[in-house]
């Protein structure tokens, strides 16, 4: 069970797992590593409230701005925007591999 599924079971808001295995917090997509990084600084309900108040795109920008240049876990890791395999925007930790489409299929 993913940590955000535990948060969802506790009734902390509209949180679910996407078919790709990412977190969907009221429409904002985060990879597992990005979710854990954000949870070091915010409570789950704070994140849900932010997304519900300003929308997924504005929340993504706010999180990128909030965590820009910070060493959130002491290793220099932060947040970056990526895409799911379906092309949706997703927040990832800045050291996660980027998946790119090529003519022959998906390549890391």
Secondary structure, DSSP 4 states (H G I P E B T S, - for coil): --HHHHHHHTT-SSEEE-TTS-EEETTEEE-HHHHHHHHTTS-HHHHHHHHHHH-HHHHHHHHHHHTTT--TTSSS--EEEEE-TTS-EEEEETTSPPPEEETTEEE-
